[in-house]
Amino acid sequence: MFSLDPESSQALVVQIVEGFRRVIEDGSLRSGSKAPSIRQFAHAHGVSVFTVVDAYDRLVAQGYFASRPHSGFFVKQRPVSVAGAGGHGPNFSFDSMWYLRRIFENRALRMKPGCGWLPSDWLFQDGVRRSLRTLASDKVDLGGYGEPKGYPPLRQLVRELLAEQEIAVGAEQVLLTQGSSQAMDLVARRLVRPGDAVLVDEPGYPNLLFSLRFLGARLIGVPRSAAGYDLVALERLVLEYQPKVFFTQPRLQSPTGSVAQLSHLHRVMQLADKHDFLVVENDIYADLDPEPRPSLASLDQLRRVIYISSFSKTISPNIRVGYLAASPDLLEDLAQLKMISGLTSSEFSERLAHGALIDGRWRKHIRGLRERLAKAHEKTASGLLKLGFEIFLEPKAGIFLWAKHSAVADATELANKASEQDILLGPGHLFSPALQPSAWLRFNVAFCEDPAVFAFLQQQCQTTR
């Protein structure tokens, strides 16, 4: 079929992807043909199973393979090119089961410096337990469904929390969701149609990028900078593509950790007004920011901005309570779409989150969490710099550092080797709108305390020089 060259400077995973693309495009491997199993290919070519898994995942994402449960991988018809930022690229077909597996399959690895959540003992566990005991003692009606927009006392509390950020809304403008992921999905399905040009951060938030690909959007990456955005590139892309919407994460962005300066926020809104597009602000790390800052929503007061946040990062990911705030008409559409797609969200979870938030120790927990993250940032950045890593930015807040090493050309190869050592890394291609190979890695500072993580990185970076 094709051969691999272990001595080549091109990463093995890239060789596998390019090899299959060639034989599919020249007709040697026809549509509907079954691809070799992961283990068969790995054994035949003498490569790691993890390398083949990653290559097959990329081929699924790029529309060359389809994954069929319990059957394996099959060749799809050659994907049709669509226009994207900077030229043409593949039409990324998307397998939802592939995505879910890709994000969650490695949670069992012992060390998780590449994950997107906080350790259990960093969360508000005591507050959740107290709230749970209160709920157990109350006569909570477990029959029927909750309110379509969510538990009213929690919506009122969200209104008050937004007012502290100078975002003036009524409780009727707040919609509770099953985490921020459902909020973004509802907004994307309401606003985006196949072929629409959609601006996204580059690098960006993987959950959102995969959801937008699934909807058939043309993803136009807006480069992030240490100050927020590459404003010259942003204006050029707006003029060239006339986008319908810009999905962005101005504060403590995943994966870079960057925070957009006030002047950058103003420029985004100026362009949105001038060129008539909406802005979806993902602000899920707001509680982790030690500095009071303006947001796009506070500047715009929800005329063009849809504001999304969540309590999953600070209370508990398992509770799955998020929310969005929007203009009244748009909020009603989103509430209706929520009902159509999944009826109401869980009132029990919303009551549990509400109880934790009104706990007298909540704000103290948040202050302690910010201090703990600041110390973890300092320690992790110091460790990476000693190993020769280049760090994109040192925010000293939030969860993430974005870094690369001159000895690592493709972070995916490093991530595959790490998984064999019980370590979960976050390779840069997952954060790329075009799923392009990348040397960058996302580090979660809360999971970088184990010396074995840095010992592995040191050994690998020395080996690959």
C-alpha positions as CSV (number, residue, x, y, z in Angstrom):
1,M,0.0,0.0,0.0
2,F,2.7,2.5,1.1
3,S,5.7,2.4,3.4
4,L,7.0,4.5,6.3
5,D,10.4,6.0,6.8
6,P,11.4,6.1,10.5
7,E,14.5,8.1,9.6
8,S,12.5,10.9,7.9
9,S,12.1,14.3,9.5
10,Q,8.4,14.0,8.9
11,A,6.5,12.7,11.9
12,L,5.2,9.1,11.5
13,V,1.6,10.1,12.1
14,V,1.9,12.6,9.3
15,Q,3.4,10.0,7.0
16,I,0.5,7.6,7.7
17,V,-2.1,10.3,7.0
18,E,-0.4,11.4,3.8
19,G,0.1,7.8,2.7
20,F,-3.6,7.0,3.0
21,R,-4.6,10.3,1.4
22,R,-2.5,9.5,-1.6
23,V,-3.8,6.0,-2.1
24,I,-7.4,7.2,-1.6
25,E,-7.0,10.1,-4.0
26,D,-5.3,8.1,-6.8
27,G,-8.0,5.4,-6.5
28,S,-5.8,2.6,-5.2
29,L,-8.0,2.4,-2.1
30,R,-11.6,2.8,-3.2
31,S,-14.6,4.3,-1.4
32,G,-16.2,1.7,0.9
33,S,-13.0,-0.3,1.3
34,K,-12.1,-1.4,4.9
35,A,-8.9,0.0,6.2
36,P,-6.5,-2.2,8.1
37,S,-7.3,-2.4,11.7
38,I,-5.2,-0.2,14.0
39,R,-3.3,-3.2,15.5
40,Q,-2.8,-4.8,12.1
41,F,-1.3,-1.6,10.7
42,A,0.8,-1.0,13.7
43,H,2.2,-4.5,13.6
44,A,2.8,-4.5,9.9
45,H,4.7,-1.2,10.0
46,G,6.4,-1.5,13.3
47,V,4.9,1.6,14.8
48,S,3.1,2.4,18.1
49,V,-0.6,1.7,18.3
50,F,-1.1,5.2,19.7
51,T,0.5,6.7,16.5
52,V,-1.9,4.8,14.3
53,V,-4.9,5.8,16.5
54,D,-3.9,9.4,16.1
55,A,-3.5,9.1,12.3
56,Y,-6.8,7.3,11.9
57,D,-8.5,10.0,14.0
58,R,-7.1,12.7,11.7
59,L,-8.3,10.8,8.7
60,V,-11.8,10.6,10.2
61,A,-11.7,14.4,11.0
62,Q,-10.5,15.2,7.4
63,G,-13.3,13.1,5.8
64,Y,-11.2,10.3,4.4
65,F,-12.2,7.6,6.9
66,A,-15.5,6.8,8.6
67,S,-15.5,5.0,11.9
68,R,-18.1,2.3,12.3
69,P,-18.7,1.0,15.9
70,H,-17.5,-2.7,16.2
71,S,-16.6,-2.8,12.5
72,G,-13.5,-0.6,12.1
73,F,-12.6,2.1,9.7
74,F,-13.8,2.5,6.1
75,V,-12.8,4.7,3.2
76,K,-15.2,7.6,2.5
77,Q,-15.6,9.4,-0.8
78,R,-12.9,11.9,-1.5
79,P,-13.8,15.1,0.4
80,V,-14.7,18.3,-1.5
81,S,-12.4,21.3,-0.8
82,V,-13.9,24.3,0.8
83,A,-12.5,27.8,1.2
84,G,-10.9,28.6,4.5
85,A,-8.6,31.2,6.0
86,G,-5.4,31.4,4.0
87,G,-6.6,29.2,1.1
88,H,-8.3,25.9,0.5
89,G,-8.5,22.9,2.8
90,P,-10.4,19.7,3.2
91,N,-14.1,19.6,4.1
92,F,-13.8,18.2,7.6
93,S,-16.4,15.5,7.9
94,F,-17.0,14.7,11.5
95,D,-17.8,11.6,13.4
96,S,-19.4,12.5,16.8
97,M,-18.4,9.2,18.4
98,W,-14.8,9.9,17.3
99,Y,-14.9,13.3,19.0
100,L,-16.3,12.0,22.3
101,R,-13.8,9.2,22.4
102,R,-10.9,11.4,21.5
103,I,-11.7,13.9,24.3
104,F,-12.5,11.5,27.1
105,E,-10.7,8.2,26.3
106,N,-7.5,9.0,28.1
107,R,-9.0,10.3,31.4
108,A,-7.8,7.1,33.1
109,L,-4.1,8.0,32.6
110,R,-2.5,8.7,35.9
111,M,-0.9,12.1,35.0
112,K,-3.0,14.6,33.1
113,P,-0.9,17.7,32.3
114,G,-2.8,18.2,29.1
115,C,-6.4,17.9,30.3
116,G,-8.9,20.7,30.6
117,W,-10.3,20.4,34.1
118,L,-9.1,20.9,37.7
119,P,-8.2,18.1,40.1
120,S,-11.0,17.0,42.4
121,D,-9.4,18.3,45.5
122,W,-9.2,21.8,44.0
123,L,-12.9,22.0,43.5
124,F,-15.7,23.1,45.9
125,Q,-16.3,19.6,47.2
126,D,-17.3,20.6,50.7
127,G,-19.8,23.2,49.4
128,V,-21.4,20.6,47.1
129,R,-21.7,18.1,49.9
130,R,-23.4,20.7,52.1
131,S,-25.8,21.6,49.3
132,L,-26.5,18.0,48.7
133,R,-27.4,17.5,52.4
134,T,-29.7,20.4,52.3
135,L,-31.4,19.1,49.2
136,A,-31.8,15.7,50.8
137,S,-33.5,17.2,53.8
138,D,-35.9,19.3,51.6
139,K,-39.0,17.9,50.0
140,V,-37.7,18.3,46.4
141,D,-40.2,17.2,43.8
142,L,-38.3,14.6,41.6
143,G,-41.3,14.1,39.4
144,G,-41.9,16.0,36.2
145,Y,-39.5,18.5,34.6
146,G,-37.9,21.7,35.6
147,E,-38.5,25.2,34.1
148,P,-37.7,25.5,30.4
149,K,-35.1,28.3,31.1
150,G,-33.8,26.7,34.3
151,Y,-34.2,26.9,38.0
152,P,-35.5,30.5,38.7
153,P,-33.5,31.2,41.9
154,L,-30.2,30.2,40.1
155,R,-31.2,32.4,37.1
156,Q,-31.7,35.3,39.4
157,L,-28.3,34.6,41.1
158,V,-26.7,34.6,37.6
159,R,-28.3,37.9,36.9
160,E,-26.7,39.3,40.1
161,L,-23.3,37.8,39.3
162,L,-23.5,39.4,35.8
163,A,-24.4,42.8,37.3
164,E,-21.2,42.6,39.3
165,Q,-19.4,42.4,35.9
166,E,-21.5,45.4,34.7
167,I,-23.6,43.3,32.4
168,A,-27.2,44.5,32.9
169,V,-29.7,41.7,32.2
170,G,-33.0,40.5,33.6
171,A,-33.5,37.0,34.8
172,E,-35.6,36.4,31.7
173,Q,-32.5,36.9,29.6
174,V,-30.6,34.0,31.3
175,L,-30.9,30.5,30.0
176,L,-29.4,27.6,32.1
177,T,-27.8,24.8,30.2
178,Q,-26.0,21.5,30.7
179,G,-22.6,23.1,30.9
180,S,-21.1,25.6,28.6
181,S,-20.8,23.0,25.8
182,Q,-24.6,22.8,25.5
183,A,-24.8,26.6,25.5
184,M,-22.3,26.9,22.6
185,D,-24.0,24.1,20.8
186,L,-27.4,25.8,21.0
187,V,-26.0,29.1,19.8
188,A,-24.1,27.4,17.0
189,R,-27.2,25.5,15.8
190,R,-29.2,28.7,15.9
191,L,-26.8,30.9,14.1
192,V,-24.7,28.7,11.7
193,R,-25.7,27.0,8.5
194,P,-23.5,24.8,6.2
195,G,-21.0,27.0,4.3
196,D,-21.3,30.0,6.6
197,A,-18.0,31.8,7.3
198,V,-17.4,31.7,11.0
199,L,-14.5,33.5,12.9
200,V,-12.9,31.5,15.6
201,D,-9.8,31.9,17.8
202,E,-6.6,30.3,16.4
203,P,-5.6,28.3,18.4
204,G,-9.0,27.8,19.8
205,Y,-11.4,25.9,22.0
206,P,-11.6,22.3,20.7
207,N,-15.1,21.5,21.8
208,L,-16.4,24.5,19.9
209,L,-14.3,23.8,16.8
210,F,-15.5,20.3,16.5
211,S,-19.1,21.3,16.9
212,L,-18.8,24.0,14.2
213,R,-17.2,21.5,11.8
214,F,-20.1,19.2,12.4
215,L,-22.5,21.9,11.3
216,G,-20.5,22.5,8.1
217,A,-19.2,25.9,9.0
218,R,-16.1,27.4,7.2
219,L,-13.8,28.0,10.1
220,I,-11.7,31.2,9.7
221,G,-9.0,31.4,12.3
222,V,-8.2,34.7,14.0
223,P,-4.6,34.5,15.3
224,R,-4.3,35.1,19.1
225,S,-1.6,37.4,20.4
226,A,-0.3,38.0,23.9
227,A,-2.5,41.1,24.0
228,G,-5.6,39.3,22.7
229,Y,-5.9,39.3,18.9
230,D,-3.8,40.1,15.8
231,L,-6.0,43.0,14.9
232,V,-4.6,43.5,11.4
233,A,-5.4,39.9,10.6
234,L,-8.8,40.2,12.2
235,E,-9.8,43.2,10.1
236,R,-8.5,41.6,6.9
237,L,-10.4,38.4,7.6
238,V,-13.6,40.3,8.3
239,L,-13.3,42.2,5.0
240,E,-12.4,39.1,3.0
241,Y,-15.0,36.6,4.4
242,Q,-17.8,38.8,5.7
243,P,-18.5,36.4,8.6
244,K,-21.8,35.7,10.2
245,V,-20.5,35.3,13.7
246,F,-17.3,35.4,15.8
247,F,-16.9,32.8,18.5
248,T,-14.2,33.9,20.9
249,Q,-12.8,33.5,24.4
250,P,-11.2,36.9,25.4
251,R,-10.3,36.0,29.0
252,L,-7.8,33.4,30.0
253,Q,-8.2,31.7,26.7
254,S,-7.8,28.0,26.1
255,P,-5.1,27.1,25.2
256,T,-2.9,30.2,25.2
257,G,-4.0,31.8,28.5
258,S,-4.1,35.2,26.9
259,V,-6.4,38.0,28.0
260,A,-7.6,40.5,25.4
261,Q,-6.8,44.1,26.3
262,L,-9.6,46.7,26.5
263,S,-8.6,48.3,23.2
264,H,-8.8,44.9,21.5
265,L,-12.3,44.4,22.9
266,H,-13.4,47.8,21.6
267,R,-12.0,47.0,18.1
268,V,-13.8,43.7,18.0
269,M,-17.1,45.4,18.7
270,Q,-16.4,48.2,16.2
271,L,-15.9,45.7,13.5
272,A,-19.0,43.7,14.5
273,D,-21.1,46.9,14.3
274,K,-19.6,48.0,11.0
275,H,-19.8,44.6,9.3
276,D,-23.0,43.3,11.0
277,F,-21.9,40.1,12.6
278,L,-22.7,38.7,16.1
279,V,-20.1,37.8,18.7
280,V,-20.3,34.8,21.0
281,E,-18.2,35.4,24.1
282,N,-17.0,32.2,25.9
283,D,-16.1,33.4,29.5
284,I,-16.0,30.1,31.4
285,Y,-12.8,31.1,33.2
286,A,-14.1,34.4,34.6
287,D,-14.2,33.1,38.2
288,L,-10.5,32.3,37.9
289,D,-9.4,35.8,37.0
290,P,-8.0,37.7,40.0
291,E,-8.5,41.0,38.1
292,P,-11.8,42.7,37.5
293,R,-12.0,43.3,33.7
294,P,-14.5,44.5,31.2
295,S,-15.9,41.9,28.8
296,L,-17.4,42.1,25.3
297,A,-20.8,41.7,26.9
298,S,-20.2,44.6,29.3
299,L,-19.2,46.9,26.4
300,D,-22.1,45.8,24.2
301,Q,-24.8,45.0,26.8
302,L,-25.9,42.0,24.7
303,R,-27.0,43.9,21.6
304,R,-24.6,41.9,19.4
305,V,-22.9,39.7,22.1
306,I,-24.1,36.4,23.4
307,Y,-22.4,35.7,26.7
308,I,-21.6,32.1,27.8
309,S,-20.2,30.9,31.1
310,S,-20.3,27.9,33.4
311,F,-19.9,26.7,37.0
312,S,-18.3,23.4,35.9
313,K,-14.7,24.6,36.2
314,T,-15.0,25.7,39.8
315,I,-17.8,23.7,41.5
316,S,-17.7,20.4,39.7
317,P,-17.6,19.2,36.0
318,N,-20.1,16.4,36.9
319,I,-22.8,18.9,37.9
320,R,-22.9,20.2,34.3
321,V,-24.5,23.6,35.0
322,G,-23.7,26.4,32.6
323,Y,-25.6,29.4,31.3
324,L,-26.0,31.9,28.5
325,A,-27.3,35.5,28.4
326,A,-28.6,37.2,25.2
327,S,-31.0,39.7,23.9
328,P,-34.6,38.9,24.7
329,D,-35.7,37.7,21.2
330,L,-32.6,35.6,20.7
331,L,-32.9,34.2,24.2
332,E,-36.4,33.0,23.5
333,D,-35.3,31.2,20.3
334,L,-32.5,29.5,22.2
335,A,-34.8,28.4,25.0
336,Q,-37.1,26.9,22.4
337,L,-34.2,25.1,20.7
338,K,-33.1,23.8,24.1
339,M,-36.6,22.3,24.6
340,I,-36.7,20.8,21.1
341,S,-33.3,19.1,21.5
342,G,-33.4,17.9,25.1
343,L,-36.4,19.4,27.0
344,T,-35.3,21.0,30.3
345,S,-32.0,20.9,32.0
346,S,-31.7,19.1,35.3
347,E,-33.3,21.1,38.1
348,F,-31.7,18.9,40.7
349,S,-28.2,19.8,39.4
350,E,-29.2,23.5,39.2
351,R,-30.5,23.4,42.8
352,L,-27.2,21.7,43.8
353,A,-25.1,24.4,42.1
354,H,-27.3,27.1,43.6
355,G,-26.8,25.8,47.1
356,A,-23.1,25.7,46.6
357,L,-23.0,29.3,45.2
358,I,-25.0,30.8,48.2
359,D,-22.7,28.9,50.6
360,G,-20.9,31.4,52.8
361,R,-17.5,29.9,51.9
362,W,-17.9,30.1,48.1
363,R,-16.1,33.4,47.6
364,K,-13.3,32.3,50.0
365,H,-13.0,29.1,47.9
366,I,-12.6,31.2,44.7
367,R,-9.9,33.4,46.3
368,G,-8.0,30.4,47.5
369,L,-8.3,28.7,44.0
370,R,-6.9,31.8,42.3
371,E,-3.9,31.9,44.7
372,R,-3.3,28.2,44.2
373,L,-3.3,28.5,40.4
374,A,-0.9,31.5,40.6
375,K,1.6,29.4,42.5
376,A,1.1,26.5,40.1
377,H,1.7,28.8,37.1
378,E,5.0,30.1,38.6
379,K,6.2,26.5,39.3
380,T,5.1,25.1,35.9
381,A,6.5,28.0,33.9
382,S,9.8,27.7,35.7
383,G,10.1,24.0,35.1
384,L,9.3,24.4,31.4
385,L,11.8,27.2,30.9
386,K,14.5,25.2,32.5
387,L,13.9,22.5,30.0
388,G,14.2,25.0,27.1
389,F,10.6,25.4,26.3
390,E,9.3,28.6,24.7
391,I,6.2,29.9,26.5
392,F,3.6,31.9,24.5
393,L,2.6,33.9,27.5
394,E,2.8,33.7,31.3
395,P,-0.7,34.9,32.5
396,K,-0.1,33.8,36.1
397,A,-3.8,33.1,36.2
398,G,-6.3,30.6,34.8
399,I,-5.5,27.0,34.1
400,F,-3.2,26.9,31.0
401,L,0.2,27.5,29.6
402,W,0.9,27.2,25.8
403,A,4.4,26.1,25.1
404,K,6.7,24.5,22.5
405,H,10.2,23.1,22.4
406,S,12.7,23.5,19.5
407,A,13.4,19.7,19.6
408,V,9.7,18.8,19.1
409,A,8.4,19.3,15.5
410,D,5.0,17.6,16.0
411,A,3.6,17.5,19.5
412,T,1.3,14.6,18.6
413,E,4.3,12.2,18.4
414,L,5.3,13.4,21.9
415,A,1.7,13.0,23.2
416,N,1.6,9.4,21.8
417,K,4.9,8.5,23.6
418,A,3.6,10.2,26.8
419,S,0.4,8.1,26.8
420,E,2.6,5.0,26.9
421,Q,4.1,6.4,30.1
422,D,0.7,7.0,31.7
423,I,0.8,10.7,30.8
424,L,-1.9,12.7,29.0
425,L,-0.6,15.6,27.0
426,G,-2.5,18.2,24.9
427,P,-1.0,18.3,21.4
428,G,-1.5,21.5,19.5
429,H,-3.3,20.1,16.4
430,L,-6.5,19.6,18.6
431,F,-6.7,23.4,19.0
432,S,-6.2,24.2,15.3
433,P,-9.2,25.2,13.2
434,A,-7.7,23.1,10.3
435,L,-6.3,20.3,12.6
436,Q,-2.9,21.1,11.3
437,P,0.2,19.4,12.9
438,S,1.7,21.7,15.5
439,A,4.7,21.8,17.8
440,W,2.7,23.5,20.6
441,L,1.4,21.8,23.7
442,R,-1.2,22.9,26.2
443,F,-0.2,22.5,29.8
444,N,-2.7,22.5,32.7
445,V,-0.7,23.9,35.6
446,A,-2.9,22.2,38.2
447,F,-1.7,18.8,36.8
448,C,2.0,19.6,36.4
449,E,3.0,19.0,40.0
450,D,4.2,15.4,39.5
451,P,8.0,15.3,38.9
452,A,7.5,12.4,36.5
453,V,6.0,14.8,34.0
454,F,9.1,17.0,33.8
455,A,11.4,13.9,33.9
456,F,9.5,12.5,30.8
457,L,9.7,15.9,29.0
458,Q,13.4,16.3,29.7
459,Q,14.2,12.8,28.5
460,Q,12.2,13.2,25.3
461,C,13.5,16.7,24.4
462,Q,17.1,15.5,24.9
463,T,16.5,12.4,22.8
464,T,14.9,14.2,19.9
465,R,17.7,16.9,19.6
